[in-house]
Amino acid sequence: MNVHEYQAKALLRKYGVPVPRGSKVGSAEEAEAVARELATPVVVVKSQIHAGGRGAGALVADSEEAARVFESHLAREGLPKHDKPGGVRLAKTPEQAGEFAASMLGNLLVTRQTGPSGREVRQVLIEEGCDIARELYLSMLLDRSTGRNLLMASTEGGMEIEKVAEESPEKIFRVSVDPAVGLRDFQARRLAFGLQIPAEKIGDAVKFFKALYHAYVDLDGSLLEINPLVQTGAGDLLALDAKISFDDNALFRHPEVRELRDENEEDPKERRAAEFDLSYIALDGNIGCMVNGAGLAMATMDIIHHHGGEPANFCDVGGGATTEKVAEAFKIILSDRNVQAVFINIFGGIMQCDVLAQGVVEASKQVGVTIPLVVRLEGTNVEQGKKIIAESGLDIITGLDMADGAKKAVEAARAAA
Amino acid sequence: MSILLSAKSRVVTQGLGGTGKFHLKGCREYGTQMVAAVRPGKGGSEWEGVPIYDTVADAVEKQGVDVSVIYVPPPGAADAIMEAADAGIPLIVCITEGIPAADMVEVKRFLDSSGSRLIGPNCPGIITPGQAKVGIMPGYIHQPGTVGVISRSGTLTYEAVHQLTQLGVGQSTCIGIGGDPIIGTGFVDALALYNEDPGTEAVIMIGEIGGNAEQEAAAWIKENMNKPVAAFIAGKTAPPGKRMGHAGAIISGGKGTAEEKIEALEGAGIKVAPSPAELGVTLVAAMKAA
């Protein structure tokens, strides 16, 4: 789960990580008022959406323009720059802060990470401007190969760390944290020296890094990124931007984090799926998929692609799905208007084929399916499952195996297109 | 022959809820020695003839168990793994899905100083066809034989096994290593065991997007493996930044893509199935070529 920058900063502030002063607002008037209160020579007006690249992004009025700007300026590197205002702007007066906020609120911000649809800006963060001497990078993440958390820093702030890793790996410093003892001072110092923090500020840097580590561990973060981490003219460290992703598996023990979820940032179909404990991700194709198991669900998308089709979604109904859950998954898949055929691929282990078949038949009758439906069943209670489908009176195409089912679904979608 | 699990294995079930009971029965019907269960506070009672103990240590002492299978729900699963390791159980199989990564960081550290091997979590378990099954896979699709199967995914493993069995190719031992970012036994650990096992002639390895375990396995195979290996990577069509069901299946910052993994595997001389419908035939082709 992701949160907005203003929420991430509020959390970090609680743990003693220095962040700029500021407030989140939802209107131009509030923006002006906050800017007046901050009373700094400049204030920063920052669009709050769950995607990076905001500064270089483009504010546009509608989705057509968003798609156009994305394709010609943001889709990949090397494209010419756009002439639209970006999602992060410096305002010299409170009035200007209000103006900028008004230009953002209610409009779409399209960045290289949002894709062609962009995201609506519903709130902006107004912050004090800072005297930036240097821009650095800092992040905390899980290192899968060691099974430990890793604190990573770089002198190249503001850049994507993947790019730094590729171009100048010697500028990245890492320390691996032993969970038995936590982040130690000597490790934090090593990073600070790597970042060329002046000697008299090393103590502050150690405090900063340890506060960040505590926030990450306490809140069950899966990624915490401060990019840029800035050193001000006075030598102080400040988290100028902050991104936190939380471990979904640990949300059960963090009700305070769960409350920060912004449903506007999520696909409505994905949100509904989550309510029913289904794993669903919307994609761009026209063949809906319903599968049990994440690996098989990915493989099903792959095989559709392999036979010349495009999957409309990833959908894992899980191991112990009930009839209701299957019916709900089916409805969510059908609610995607791009879907022109559905491929149900089930290998029953814990999931029993008869339960699946019952769910599909019930849902089909409830919603009245008008598009071709291909079903491939294998595994536990497969005969009972096939019988339920055969006797349902529904027009269902049988996939003999995975490849046969995928081919038939691709053909059916093509015929319907 | 087989690795890790045989007809002699004596298994304790930790977490005797609905799921645990259902699969305890299923494993017993398959022929596995399901000789004990642990339910704190219910020690001294029994369920369907299986004695229940308060602690894993008791089950070890009274029943001589050497394998534990864990169905304990996520909040208590890490603790259950550590209890099994503390009791000296050599093989711990954790089926539980949804354990917080931070808990697994601690588990991994704890296991470092124990003699236990963990399989999973978030996995279907392990089966040595015809001898014993510990986990949730449908037993009947398997057939005893000489091909080792290792996979990060559950149902995709069933697909691979089913295809092999349909081709008349039996399996020595099949291991679902799990779909989480932190797991106990990885590809390389399992490959090393198959390499040493006289009962295994070839291995099929099923990976997916996220992390770089497949690349590490490819490098290891190139250096050490003396048996043919076939592979498949799920998630070619997965978009970056989205978690595809498994917590571990996410392409982050352009890393962990299917293309990178396939390139590494092919670079190590491993045959990679072009589609998930060709898992079985790709393995057979790899065996013939060897």
Interface residues (C-beta under 8 A of the other chain):
Chain A: Q113 L142 R144 S145 G147 R148 N149 E160 I161 E162 D178 P179 A180 V217 D220 S222 D247 D248 N249 A250 F252 R253 S279 I281 L283 V291 N292 G293 A294 G295 L296 A297 M298 A299 T300 M301 D302 I303 I304 H305 H306 P311 F314 D316 G319 G320 F347 G348 G349 I350 E378 G379 T380 D401 M402 A403 A406
Chain B: T19 F22 P74 P75 E97 G98 I99 P100 A101 A102 D103 M104 V105 E106 K108 R109 P124 I136 M137 P138 I141 S151 R152 S153 G154 T155 L156 T157 Y158 E159 H162 G179 P181 I182 I206 E208 I209 G211 N212 A213 E216 F232 A234 G235 K236 T237 A238 P239 G241 K242 R243 M244 G245 H246 A247 G248 A249 G253 G254 K255 A258 P274 S275 P276 A277 E278
